[in-house]
Amino acid sequence: MKKVLWAMAGICAAGAGWIVWGPKRVKPVQDLADQLESAWSDHHTRV
């Protein structure tokens, strides 16, 4: 019974890891840098 629970926990952990770190969620670093730059400039130009 204990092995079955460990196996189910492992499968659930693998599924959660695949969802979180899946290939669709990866953004190029340049896009992230552009977003950061625009957010930084918006933050500093508001009065």
PDB file of N, H, CA, C and O in Angstrom:
ATOM      1  N   MET A   1       0.818  -1.196   0.000  1.00  0.00           N
ATOM      2  CA  MET A   1       0.000   0.000   0.000  1.00  0.00           C
ATOM      3  C   MET A   1       0.863   1.262   0.000  1.00  0.00           C
ATOM      4  O   MET A   1       0.541   2.249  -0.661  1.00  0.00           O
ATOM      5  N   LYS A   2       1.951   1.214   0.743  1.00  0.00           N
ATOM      6  H   LYS A   2       2.213   0.412   1.280  1.00  0.00           H
ATOM      7  CA  LYS A   2       2.846   2.364   0.817  1.00  0.00           C
ATOM      8  C   LYS A   2       3.494   2.642  -0.537  1.00  0.00           C
ATOM      9  O   LYS A   2       3.686   3.799  -0.911  1.00  0.00           O
ATOM     10  N   LYS A   3       3.830   1.586  -1.267  1.00  0.00           N
ATOM     11  H   LYS A   3       3.674   0.646  -0.963  1.00  0.00           H
ATOM     12  CA  LYS A   3       4.443   1.759  -2.591  1.00  0.00           C
ATOM     13  C   LYS A   3       3.465   2.388  -3.570  1.00  0.00           C
ATOM     14  O   LYS A   3       3.861   3.186  -4.419  1.00  0.00           O
ATOM     15  N   VAL A   4       2.200   2.035  -3.456  1.00  0.00           N
ATOM     16  H   VAL A   4       1.879   1.386  -2.766  1.00  0.00           H
ATOM     17  CA  VAL A   4       1.185   2.596  -4.335  1.00  0.00           C
ATOM     18  C   VAL A   4       1.046   4.102  -4.074  1.00  0.00           C
ATOM     19  O   VAL A   4       0.944   4.889  -5.016  1.00  0.00           O
ATOM     20  N   LEU A   5       1.041   4.495  -2.810  1.00  0.00           N
ATOM     21  H   LEU A   5       1.123   3.856  -2.046  1.00  0.00           H
ATOM     22  CA  LEU A   5       0.942   5.914  -2.473  1.00  0.00           C
ATOM     23  C   LEU A   5       2.154   6.693  -2.977  1.00  0.00           C
ATOM     24  O   LEU A   5       2.013   7.798  -3.502  1.00  0.00           O
ATOM     25  N   TRP A   6       3.356   6.108  -2.815  1.00  0.00           N
ATOM     26  H   TRP A   6       3.470   5.210  -2.389  1.00  0.00           H
ATOM     27  CA  TRP A   6       4.568   6.773  -3.323  1.00  0.00           C
ATOM     28  C   TRP A   6       4.539   6.894  -4.845  1.00  0.00           C
ATOM     29  O   TRP A   6       4.965   7.906  -5.402  1.00  0.00           O
ATOM     30  N   ALA A   7       4.039   5.871  -5.507  1.00  0.00           N
ATOM     31  H   ALA A   7       3.692   5.049  -5.055  1.00  0.00           H
ATOM     32  CA  ALA A   7       3.946   5.910  -6.965  1.00  0.00           C
ATOM     33  C   ALA A   7       2.955   6.982  -7.421  1.00  0.00           C
ATOM     34  O   ALA A   7       3.228   7.712  -8.373  1.00  0.00           O
ATOM     35  N   MET A   8       1.816   7.079  -6.754  1.00  0.00           N
ATOM     36  H   MET A   8       1.594   6.486  -5.980  1.00  0.00           H
ATOM     37  CA  MET A   8       0.837   8.104  -7.104  1.00  0.00           C
ATOM     38  C   MET A   8       1.381   9.505  -6.835  1.00  0.00           C
ATOM     39  O   MET A   8       1.152  10.425  -7.621  1.00  0.00           O
ATOM     40  N   ALA A   9       2.098   9.665  -5.730  1.00  0.00           N
ATOM     41  H   ALA A   9       2.284   8.918  -5.092  1.00  0.00           H
ATOM     42  CA  ALA A   9       2.695  10.971  -5.426  1.00  0.00           C
ATOM     43  C   ALA A   9       3.739  11.340  -6.473  1.00  0.00           C
ATOM     44  O   ALA A   9       3.832  12.500  -6.873  1.00  0.00           O
ATOM     45  N   GLY A  10       4.512  10.378  -6.911  1.00  0.00           N
ATOM     46  H   GLY A  10       4.436   9.435  -6.586  1.00  0.00           H
ATOM     47  CA  GLY A  10       5.511  10.633  -7.943  1.00  0.00           C
ATOM     48  C   GLY A  10       4.886  11.019  -9.273  1.00  0.00           C
ATOM     49  O   GLY A  10       5.371  11.918  -9.959  1.00  0.00           O
ATOM     50  N   ILE A  11       3.815  10.340  -9.629  1.00  0.00           N
ATOM     51  H   ILE A  11       3.421   9.609  -9.072  1.00  0.00           H
ATOM     52  CA  ILE A  11       3.124  10.662 -10.877  1.00  0.00           C
ATOM     53  C   ILE A  11       2.520  12.059 -10.805  1.00  0.00           C
ATOM     54  O   ILE A  11       2.590  12.819 -11.770  1.00  0.00           O
ATOM     55  N   CYS A  12       1.925  12.397  -9.661  1.00  0.00           N
ATOM     56  H   CYS A  12       1.868  11.780  -8.877  1.00  0.00           H
ATOM     57  CA  CYS A  12       1.354  13.738  -9.502  1.00  0.00           C
ATOM     58  C   CYS A  12       2.445  14.808  -9.537  1.00  0.00           C
ATOM     59  O   CYS A  12       2.248  15.870 -10.128  1.00  0.00           O
ATOM     60  N   ALA A  13       3.587  14.539  -8.914  1.00  0.00           N
ATOM     61  H   ALA A  13       3.747  13.676  -8.435  1.00  0.00           H
ATOM     62  CA  ALA A  13       4.692  15.496  -8.936  1.00  0.00           C
ATOM     63  C   ALA A  13       5.236  15.670 -10.347  1.00  0.00           C
ATOM     64  O   ALA A  13       5.567  16.785 -10.749  1.00  0.00           O
ATOM     65  N   ALA A  14       5.331  14.594 -11.090  1.00  0.00           N
ATOM     66  H   ALA A  14       5.063  13.688 -10.763  1.00  0.00           H
ATOM     67  CA  ALA A  14       5.805  14.689 -12.472  1.00  0.00           C
ATOM     68  C   ALA A  14       4.823  15.483 -13.326  1.00  0.00           C
ATOM     69  O   ALA A  14       5.241  16.290 -14.156  1.00  0.00           O
ATOM     70  N   GLY A  15       3.549  15.270 -13.137  1.00  0.00           N
ATOM     71  H   GLY A  15       3.209  14.614 -12.462  1.00  0.00           H
ATOM     72  CA  GLY A  15       2.543  16.026 -13.876  1.00  0.00           C
ATOM     73  C   GLY A  15       2.580  17.511 -13.541  1.00  0.00           C
ATOM     74  O   GLY A  15       2.471  18.355 -14.430  1.00  0.00           O
ATOM     75  N   ALA A  16       2.731  17.829 -12.266  1.00  0.00           N
ATOM     76  H   ALA A  16       2.819  17.143 -11.543  1.00  0.00           H
ATOM     77  CA  ALA A  16       2.814  19.232 -11.867  1.00  0.00           C
ATOM     78  C   ALA A  16       4.076  19.877 -12.429  1.00  0.00           C
ATOM     79  O   ALA A  16       4.040  21.022 -12.879  1.00  0.00           O
ATOM     80  N   GLY A  17       5.172  19.162 -12.406  1.00  0.00           N
ATOM     81  H   GLY A  17       5.201  18.232 -12.041  1.00  0.00           H
ATOM     82  CA  GLY A  17       6.409  19.690 -12.982  1.00  0.00           C
ATOM     83  C   GLY A  17       6.300  19.911 -14.472  1.00  0.00           C
ATOM     84  O   GLY A  17       6.832  20.890 -14.995  1.00  0.00           O
ATOM     85  N   TRP A  18       5.623  19.021 -15.159  1.00  0.00           N
ATOM     86  H   TRP A  18       5.191  18.226 -14.734  1.00  0.00           H
ATOM     87  CA  TRP A  18       5.445  19.175 -16.610  1.00  0.00           C
ATOM     88  C   TRP A  18       4.580  20.389 -16.915  1.00  0.00           C
ATOM     89  O   TRP A  18       4.832  21.105 -17.884  1.00  0.00           O
ATOM     90  N   ILE A  19       3.561  20.623 -16.095  1.00  0.00           N
ATOM     91  H   ILE A  19       3.356  20.041 -15.308  1.00  0.00           H
ATOM     92  CA  ILE A  19       2.687  21.782 -16.311  1.00  0.00           C
ATOM     93  C   ILE A  19       3.449  23.081 -16.035  1.00  0.00           C
ATOM     94  O   ILE A  19       3.351  24.034 -16.808  1.00  0.00           O
ATOM     95  N   VAL A  20       4.199  23.121 -14.948  1.00  0.00           N
ATOM     96  H   VAL A  20       4.279  22.346 -14.320  1.00  0.00           H
ATOM     97  CA  VAL A  20       4.894  24.350 -14.557  1.00  0.00           C
ATOM     98  C   VAL A  20       6.053  24.652 -15.495  1.00  0.00           C
ATOM     99  O   VAL A  20       6.212  25.789 -15.940  1.00  0.00           O
ATOM    100  N   TRP A  21       6.859  23.650 -15.796  1.00  0.00           N
ATOM    101  H   TRP A  21       6.731  22.726 -15.434  1.00  0.00           H
ATOM    102  CA  TRP A  21       8.064  23.872 -16.601  1.00  0.00           C
ATOM    103  C   TRP A  21       7.922  23.354 -18.023  1.00  0.00           C
ATOM    104  O   TRP A  21       8.915  23.002 -18.660  1.00  0.00           O
ATOM    105  N   GLY A  22       6.688  23.306 -18.526  1.00  0.00           N
ATOM    106  H   GLY A  22       5.882  23.592 -18.009  1.00  0.00           H
ATOM    107  CA  GLY A  22       6.439  22.804 -19.873  1.00  0.00           C
ATOM    108  C   GLY A  22       7.026  23.726 -20.937  1.00  0.00           C
ATOM    109  O   GLY A  22       7.325  24.884 -20.646  1.00  0.00           O
ATOM    110  N   PRO A  23       7.194  23.241 -22.152  1.00  0.00           N
ATOM    111  CA  PRO A  23       7.819  24.026 -23.217  1.00  0.00           C
ATOM    112  C   PRO A  23       7.002  25.239 -23.655  1.00  0.00           C
ATOM    113  O   PRO A  23       7.567  26.186 -24.201  1.00  0.00           O
ATOM    114  N   LYS A  24       5.686  25.234 -23.429  1.00  0.00           N
ATOM    115  H   LYS A  24       5.227  24.464 -22.985  1.00  0.00           H
ATOM    116  CA  LYS A  24       4.861  26.366 -23.833  1.00  0.00           C
ATOM    117  C   LYS A  24       5.094  27.587 -22.957  1.00  0.00           C
ATOM    118  O   LYS A  24       4.865  28.713 -23.397  1.00  0.00           O
ATOM    119  N   ARG A  25       5.542  27.383 -21.738  1.00  0.00           N
ATOM    120  H   ARG A  25       5.729  26.468 -21.381  1.00  0.00           H
ATOM    121  CA  ARG A  25       5.691  28.487 -20.795  1.00  0.00           C
ATOM    122  C   ARG A  25       7.034  29.187 -20.904  1.00  0.00           C
ATOM    123  O   ARG A  25       7.250  30.195 -20.231  1.00  0.00           O
ATOM    124  N   VAL A  26       7.929  28.694 -21.716  1.00  0.00           N
ATOM    125  H   VAL A  26       7.754  27.875 -22.262  1.00  0.00           H
ATOM    126  CA  VAL A  26       9.266  29.274 -21.825  1.00  0.00           C
ATOM    127  C   VAL A  26       9.214  30.473 -22.768  1.00  0.00           C
ATOM    128  O   VAL A  26       8.745  30.362 -23.900  1.00  0.00           O
ATOM    129  N   LYS A  27       9.700  31.620 -22.289  1.00  0.00           N
ATOM    130  H   LYS A  27      10.082  31.710 -21.369  1.00  0.00           H
ATOM    131  CA  LYS A  27       9.752  32.819 -23.119  1.00  0.00           C
ATOM    132  C   LYS A  27      11.206  33.136 -23.407  1.00  0.00           C
ATOM    133  O   LYS A  27      12.071  32.911 -22.561  1.00  0.00           O
ATOM    134  N   PRO A  28      11.481  33.654 -24.585  1.00  0.00           N
ATOM    135  CA  PRO A  28      12.850  34.070 -24.870  1.00  0.00           C
ATOM    136  C   PRO A  28      13.284  35.185 -23.917  1.00  0.00           C
ATOM    137  O   PRO A  28      12.478  36.019 -23.505  1.00  0.00           O
ATOM    138  N   VAL A  29      14.544  35.180 -23.587  1.00  0.00           N
ATOM    139  H   VAL A  29      15.199  34.502 -23.922  1.00  0.00           H
ATOM    140  CA  VAL A  29      15.079  36.157 -22.643  1.00  0.00           C
ATOM    141  C   VAL A  29      14.940  37.573 -23.185  1.00  0.00           C
ATOM    142  O   VAL A  29      14.701  38.504 -22.417  1.00  0.00           O
ATOM    143  N   GLN A  30      15.085  37.750 -24.486  1.00  0.00           N
ATOM    144  H   GLN A  30      15.280  36.993 -25.110  1.00  0.00           H
ATOM    145  CA  GLN A  30      14.985  39.087 -25.075  1.00  0.00           C
ATOM    146  C   GLN A  30      13.585  39.670 -24.874  1.00  0.00           C
ATOM    147  O   GLN A  30      13.449  40.860 -24.591  1.00  0.00           O
ATOM    148  N   ASP A  31      12.535  38.838 -25.018  1.00  0.00           N
ATOM    149  H   ASP A  31      12.645  37.871 -25.248  1.00  0.00           H
ATOM    150  CA  ASP A  31      11.172  39.316 -24.784  1.00  0.00           C
ATOM    151  C   ASP A  31      10.987  39.752 -23.340  1.00  0.00           C
ATOM    152  O   ASP A  31      10.364  40.779 -23.072  1.00  0.00           O
ATOM    153  N   LEU A  32      11.520  38.984 -22.420  1.00  0.00           N
ATOM    154  H   LEU A  32      12.026  38.150 -22.638  1.00  0.00           H
ATOM    155  CA  LEU A  32      11.415  39.347 -21.011  1.00  0.00           C
ATOM    156  C   LEU A  32      12.167  40.637 -20.717  1.00  0.00           C
ATOM    157  O   LEU A  32      11.696  41.460 -19.932  1.00  0.00           O
ATOM    158  N   ALA A  33      13.329  40.826 -21.335  1.00  0.00           N
ATOM    159  H   ALA A  33      13.712  40.157 -21.973  1.00  0.00           H
ATOM    160  CA  ALA A  33      14.105  42.042 -21.139  1.00  0.00           C
ATOM    161  C   ALA A  33      13.355  43.252 -21.689  1.00  0.00           C
ATOM    162  O   ALA A  33      13.376  44.319 -21.076  1.00  0.00           O
ATOM    163  N   ASP A  34      12.698  43.102 -22.829  1.00  0.00           N
ATOM    164  H   ASP A  34      12.681  42.235 -23.327  1.00  0.00           H
ATOM    165  CA  ASP A  34      11.916  44.198 -23.395  1.00  0.00           C
ATOM    166  C   ASP A  34      10.737  44.564 -22.491  1.00  0.00           C
ATOM    167  O   ASP A  34      10.432  45.742 -22.311  1.00  0.00           O
ATOM    168  N   GLN A  35      10.086  43.563 -21.932  1.00  0.00           N
ATOM    169  H   GLN A  35      10.334  42.605 -22.079  1.00  0.00           H
ATOM    170  CA  GLN A  35       8.971  43.831 -21.027  1.00  0.00           C
ATOM    171  C   GLN A  35       9.450  44.539 -19.773  1.00  0.00           C
ATOM    172  O   GLN A  35       8.788  45.455 -19.285  1.00  0.00           O
ATOM    173  N   LEU A  36      10.587  44.128 -19.251  1.00  0.00           N
ATOM    174  H   LEU A  36      11.125  43.384 -19.648  1.00  0.00           H
ATOM    175  CA  LEU A  36      11.133  44.765 -18.065  1.00  0.00           C
ATOM    176  C   LEU A  36      11.492  46.216 -18.355  1.00  0.00           C
ATOM    177  O   LEU A  36      11.230  47.098 -17.537  1.00  0.00           O
ATOM    178  N   GLU A  37      12.085  46.462 -19.507  1.00  0.00           N
ATOM    179  H   GLU A  37      12.297  45.745 -20.171  1.00  0.00           H
ATOM    180  CA  GLU A  37      12.473  47.822 -19.874  1.00  0.00           C
ATOM    181  C   GLU A  37      11.243  48.727 -19.997  1.00  0.00           C
ATOM    182  O   GLU A  37      11.259  49.858 -19.512  1.00  0.00           O
ATOM    183  N   SER A  38      10.182  48.238 -20.640  1.00  0.00           N
ATOM    184  H   SER A  38      10.169  47.318 -21.033  1.00  0.00           H
ATOM    185  CA  SER A  38       8.976  49.066 -20.792  1.00  0.00           C
ATOM    186  C   SER A  38       8.292  49.284 -19.443  1.00  0.00           C
ATOM    187  O   SER A  38       7.790  50.376 -19.176  1.00  0.00           O
ATOM    188  N   ALA A  39       8.269  48.278 -18.606  1.00  0.00           N
ATOM    189  H   ALA A  39       8.677  47.391 -18.822  1.00  0.00           H
ATOM    190  CA  ALA A  39       7.658  48.438 -17.274  1.00  0.00           C
ATOM    191  C   ALA A  39       8.470  49.430 -16.437  1.00  0.00           C
ATOM    192  O   ALA A  39       7.894  50.248 -15.719  1.00  0.00           O
ATOM    193  N   TRP A  40       9.771  49.365 -16.524  1.00  0.00           N
ATOM    194  H   TRP A  40      10.238  48.701 -17.108  1.00  0.00           H
ATOM    195  CA  TRP A  40      10.633  50.280 -15.778  1.00  0.00           C
ATOM    196  C   TRP A  40      10.415  51.717 -16.234  1.00  0.00           C
ATOM    197  O   TRP A  40      10.327  52.626 -15.409  1.00  0.00           O
ATOM    198  N   SER A  41      10.327  51.924 -17.547  1.00  0.00           N
ATOM    199  H   SER A  41      10.399  51.185 -18.217  1.00  0.00           H
ATOM    200  CA  SER A  41      10.133  53.277 -18.045  1.00  0.00           C
ATOM    201  C   SER A  41       8.745  53.805 -17.710  1.00  0.00           C
ATOM    202  O   SER A  41       8.597  54.990 -17.411  1.00  0.00           O
ATOM    203  N   ASP A  42       7.724  52.951 -17.753  1.00  0.00           N
ATOM    204  H   ASP A  42       7.844  51.989 -17.996  1.00  0.00           H
ATOM    205  CA  ASP A  42       6.379  53.362 -17.366  1.00  0.00           C
ATOM    206  C   ASP A  42       6.334  53.757 -15.898  1.00  0.00           C
ATOM    207  O   ASP A  42       5.676  54.730 -15.530  1.00  0.00           O
ATOM    208  N   HIS A  43       7.023  53.012 -15.078  1.00  0.00           N
ATOM    209  H   HIS A  43       7.557  52.221 -15.377  1.00  0.00           H
ATOM    210  CA  HIS A  43       7.009  53.272 -13.636  1.00  0.00           C
ATOM    211  C   HIS A  43       7.665  54.622 -13.328  1.00  0.00           C
ATOM    212  O   HIS A  43       7.204  55.347 -12.447  1.00  0.00           O
ATOM    213  N   HIS A  44       8.716  54.953 -14.037  1.00  0.00           N
ATOM    214  H   HIS A  44       9.090  54.364 -14.753  1.00  0.00           H
ATOM    215  CA  HIS A  44       9.457  56.172 -13.739  1.00  0.00           C
ATOM    216  C   HIS A  44       8.940  57.406 -14.469  1.00  0.00           C
ATOM    217  O   HIS A  44       9.365  58.518 -14.154  1.00  0.00           O
ATOM    218  N   THR A  45       8.034  57.246 -15.436  1.00  0.00           N
ATOM    219  H   THR A  45       7.688  56.343 -15.692  1.00  0.00           H
ATOM    220  CA  THR A  45       7.543  58.410 -16.169  1.00  0.00           C
ATOM    221  C   THR A  45       6.171  58.863 -15.664  1.00  0.00           C
ATOM    222  O   THR A  45       5.697  59.927 -16.064  1.00  0.00           O
ATOM    223  N   ARG A  46       5.528  58.087 -14.803  1.00  0.00           N
ATOM    224  H   ARG A  46       5.913  57.223 -14.478  1.00  0.00           H
ATOM    225  CA  ARG A  46       4.223  58.500 -14.271  1.00  0.00           C
ATOM    226  C   ARG A  46       4.430  59.552 -13.194  1.00  0.00           C
ATOM    227  O   ARG A  46       5.401  59.518 -12.439  1.00  0.00           O
ATOM    228  N   VAL A  47       3.483  60.496 -13.145  1.00  0.00           N
ATOM    229  H   VAL A  47       2.694  60.524 -13.758  1.00  0.00           H
ATOM    230  CA  VAL A  47       3.567  61.568 -12.148  1.00  0.00           C
ATOM    231  C   VAL A  47       2.427  61.471 -11.185  1.00  0.00           C
ATOM    232  O   VAL A  47       2.322  62.286 -10.269  1.00  0.00           O
TER     233      VAL A  47
END
